[in-house]
Every structure is written in C-alpha cells, then in structure tokens.
Amino acid sequence: MEKKELRALLEQVADGRLDVDTAALRLRETPFEDLGYAKLDHHRAIRQGIAEVIYGAGKTPEQILGIASAMRAHGQKTVLITRMREDAAALLRQTLPLQYDSLSHVGIVGEIPQPDGIGTIVVATGGTSDLPVAEEAAKTAEALGNRVTRLYDVGVAGIHRLFARQDDILTARVIIAIAGMEGALASVIGGLADCPVIAVPTSVGYGASFGGLSALLSMLNSCASGVSVVNIDNGYGAGYLASMINHMEGKSDGK
C-alpha cells in the first residue's frame, strides 16, 4: 500500500464509504513477508513514499524472480531492480512483464507510472562513458514517477555544449551531474543552477583517477553551493534522492 492508497482508505472511512473494521483489516496486512532468503518490507511505501527496490547484485536469478513475484502478488505495480544481470533478466522475462536495459543493468517489472513530480529532473554527464551510471539514475527517477531530461556528453572539455542547453539547467527542479576524471561538471552546473545539484562521481578515468576517487574528492570539495554528493557510480541513489526532492511540497507539522 502506498501513501496515496492509505490516504484514500482513510478518506473512505471519514466519509462513511468504508467501515472501520474493514479498514483495520486492510491495515493489519503483514508489514513484511519472510521468503527465507529475503524479508520483503511491504509497508515501506507507507513510511517513506517509495516501495522497496531490489538490489540485484549478489542475488541469484531465482531469488530475484521470487522477490519480484512476491511484490507483484502484494499489489506493487512497479518493481525496480538495479544491478541486474542478463541471466536474471532472461529468467524473469519468462513469467513477468520485464523491461530490461542492458546498458544500465536496470530492470523494471510492470508499468512505468505517469510523472507526478513537481518539475523536471535533469541528468547530465561529462562524457559518453558515464552513460551506464546516468541511465541507472534516469530510469530510477522515471520508475518513481518523474519527468527526466537527459543532457549527455556535455563535459567541461567542450563546455559550450553545456551552455547550449542552459534553458534546461535553469528550469530544472533537480539536477544530477555525473562525471568521472576530475569531476568538474558538478561545480560548473552548481554555479549556474538555482536548484539542488546531486553529484555522482564515476569510476571512469585513467590510473590517477583511482577508480573514481579523484572525482569523488573534487565533488566533495566543490566551491559551488547547493551541491551534494553520492557514492561512486551510485546512479540509483542519485535518482532516488532526486525523486524525493521533486515530490516534496510544503509540509506542515505532522504531515
């Protein structure tokens, strides 16, 4: 059950369309389900607004299938799977409506929801080599109900490419800036935008980039205000955080 469904349930009780006992029964549904190898948190969407996501790395194809099937059986319309291997995708396709992207290794079971975020999330990359991480971020954001604009290969080595898309930068509600090497793209965008910038260092670069560490440190030391940083290659974390920001409206105490 998602927050919207919970609110609708309570409104039905409030206006007399649903009796208290029936509503209580629905709310008493098991908050988690023990599959033996995983305990599914079915109430996460109620607590956090976003349902549980499957991290595919380290799980067998059969485990991923079992978890995704249980989520679907419990009414979850969209199941997001990150770091998913080809063999797992092949197995899920046999029984589930899976969309799989081999570049980002993201799988989505079910429907991609209509965007209901407040504005647009821009995903920008320094180079083409950053695309696997960028698509993980973009597809995560789309699976969570956001409009996404992609600005790929607009790094500082040819900064005019970024300036040519300045309208997208200035009208975004959240920007995800993804870059390897020295990671300068996040600082440049941070100096242009009036919205939060989520920087994602990637492990792209020559030896002295230390597998993304140089980009991580550059982004952490950015002099541009409003730039936050997630872990190396963590496109999912950036897409999730961007979605949270894009769905935030004015909140009063207790709401």
N, C-alpha and C positions, 0 to 999 in steps of 0.2 A: 504494500500500500504506500502510495506517495503522499506528500503533504497536501496536494490538491484533492486527492481522493479522501484523505482524512477530514479536510475542511468541509467537503461536500457531505460526508457522512454526518458530521456534527450539525450542519445546517438542516439536514433532513430531520434530525431529532428535534432541533429547535422549532421547526415549523410544523411538527406533528406528522410528517410523512413516514417516519420510521420510529418504532417503539424502542425504548431504552434497552430492553433485554436483547433484541436483535443486534443493536449497535454494539452492546457489550460483548456479544458473542463474536462478532467480527474483529473487535479489537483484541480479543483473547487468543487469536490465532498465534500459533507458535512463533515467538520472535526470532528463533533461529532453528535451523534444520541440520541435524547431525548425519552426515553421509559416511562417517567413518574416517575418511581421508580429508574431509573439509567440514566446517560448520558454517552454513550459509546464514548471513545476517539479513533476514528478510525485513527487519524494521529500520534498516539504515536510511532508507529514503524518508521515513517519517522523521527521524532525528536530524538528518543532515540535508535533506532535499535531493540527494542523488543516491541512486541504488548502488549496491555493491558491484564492483568491476572485477573481472577475472584477470589476474596476472598469469600469463601463460607459461613463462619461462620456468623450467623445472618441473612442470606438471606433465603427466603422460597424456596422450590424446584421449584416452578413455576417461581420465579424471576430468579433463576439460569438458568432454561431452556430458558426463554425469552432472557436473555443476551447472552447466548452461541449461540442460534439460530440466533440472530441478527449479531453476529460476523461472523458466518459461511456464512450468506447471503451476508455479505460485503466482502467476499473473504478470510477471515482468515483461513488458512489451519490447524493450530494447536491452540486449545484453552485450556489453562491450568487453572485448577480450584483447589485451595487449601482449606484445612479445610472443606471438603465436606462430608456431612452426607450420610448414607446409603439410606435414603428415597429419597434424591435428586438424587443419582446415579440410583436408580430404575426407577425414572421418566424419566431421560434423556435417559436411555437405550432404551426406547420405540420408540424414534424418531431419536436419534443421535448416531453416532459410538463412543461410550464411552469406554475407558479403565479406570477401577477404581481399586485403590489399597486400600483395607480396613485397612491396617496397618498404612499407612501414611495419609490416607484420601485425597489422590490426585487423581483427575480425569483429563484425557486428552481426548479431543474430536478431532477426526481427526488423521492425521498421525504424527508419531514422525519423525522429519527431520533427514536426514543423517548428521552425525557430520561434522561441518565445522570450528570448533575451531582450534586454532594453535596446542595445545598439549592435554594432558590428565588432567582431574580433578580427584584428589584422595579424596575420602570421607572416613574418618577414625573415628571409635568410640571407646570409652573406654570400653563399655560393650554392651551386647545384649539389655539391657533395653533402650538404646539410639536409637534403630533402627527406631522407628516411625519418629523421627526428621531427622535421617540420610537419610531415604528413601524420605522424603519430599525434602531434599536438592538434592539428587541424581536424582530423577525424574524431578525436576525443571531444573537441568542442562541438562539432556538428552532432555527434551522438547524444550530447547533453542539451541540445536544443538551442544552438546559436548560429547566427549568420557569420560566415567566415570569408574574409578576403585574403587571397594569397598574393604576396609580393616576394617572388623567388629570384635569387641571384641579383641582389641589389646592394652588394657589399661595398666597403669603403675604397676598394681598388678602382672602382668606377662609380664614384658617389653620385654622379649626375643621374644614374639610373634610379636611385632612391628619390632624388629631388623631383624627378618626372612624375612620381606618384605621391607628391606631397599632400594632395587633397585627401587621399586615403588615410594618411598619417594623421592629419589634422581633424578628421571627422570620426576616428575610431573611438570606441569606448574603452577598449583594452588592446594593447599591442604585445605580441610575443616576438621577441627579437632573438633569432637563432644564428649562432656563428661559432666557427672554430678558429684556428690560427690564433690571432691576438684578441679576438672577440670584441673589436671596436664598434661593431654595428649597434650594440645596445646603448652605448654612450651617445652616439650620433643621434639615434632616434629619441633617446631620453632628452636631448637638448632641443628637439623640435616639438614633441608631443605634449599635450596638456592632460593626458590620461595615464593611468598606471602602465608601466612597461615591465614585462616579465622576461628576463634574460635567460636564455638557455645556452650554456656552453656545450659545444660538441667535441667529440674526440677526433675531429678532422684536423690534420696538420702534420708538419714534418717533425722530426725527432725531438727538437727542443720544445715542442708544444706539450710534451709529456702526456699524451692521450687526453687532452682537453684541460689539463690543469692550468696551463697558461691563460686560456680563455676564461676559465672559472675565476682566477685571481684578478684578471683585468675587469671582469664584470662586477666582482665584489668591491673593487676599488674605484668604480665609476664615479666621476665627479658630477654626473647628471643626477638631479634629484628625481625621486619617483621611480627609480629602477630597483626591482627586487630580483633575486637570482635563485633558480632551482638547480638541482644537481646535473652533472654532466650527462648529456644525452637523454634527459628526462622530459621528453616531449609530452608524455601523458600528464605529468604533474603540472606542467605549464598550462595545458589545455583545460585541466580540471579547475585550477585556480582562476584562470581567465573566465570560465563559465560562472563560477561563484560570483565574481565581481560583476559580470554582465547581467546577473539576475538579482542583484541587490538593489532594492528600493529603500526609501526612508522607512526605518523600523523604530517603533516606539518601545518602551519597556514592556517586556513580557510577550512581545510579538515577534 
